[in-house]
């Protein structure tokens, strides 16, 4: 078995892998998986929440595993605050793991 120069990096093998497997291995090796998944969540916001909510969303960002959503509609903010657990469950179902621990509507 070949030796790896970097102990955190797996040794090269002659086995073939798909591009997807190679990408996941790369993200794991450089500890970028969490950041990649957070970016996927932000890019999926309109698809997950729908066009009416996306149109009233001014800004999205994640800090310390908390998704901050800046809205331009106070009634929508109140409605989404009451549905916070459903939104987190939607993210869990979509991504298969907890990418964010909480959602804060601003």
Rosetta blueprint (number, residue, H / E / L):
1 X L
2 X L
3 X L
4 X L
5 X L
6 X L
7 X L
8 X L
9 X L
10 X L
11 X L
12 X L
13 X L
14 X L
15 X L
16 X L
17 X L
18 X L
19 X H
20 X H
21 X H
22 X H
23 X H
24 X H
25 X H
26 X H
27 X H
28 X H
29 X H
30 X L
31 X L
32 X L
33 X H
34 X H
35 X H
36 X H
37 X H
38 X H
39 X H
40 X H
41 X H
42 X H
43 X H
44 X L
45 X H
46 X H
47 X H
48 X H
49 X H
50 X L
51 X H
52 X H
53 X H
54 X H
55 X H
56 X L
57 X E
58 X E
59 X E
60 X E
61 X E
62 X E
63 X E
64 X L
65 X L
66 X E
67 X E
68 X E
69 X E
70 X E
71 X E
72 X L
73 X L
74 X H
75 X H
76 X H
77 X H
78 X H
79 X H
80 X H
81 X H
82 X H
83 X L
84 X H
85 X H
86 X H
87 X H
88 X H
89 X H
90 X H
91 X H
92 X H
93 X H
94 X H
95 X H
96 X L
97 X L
98 X L
99 X L
100 X L
101 X L
102 X E
103 X E
104 X E
105 X E
106 X L
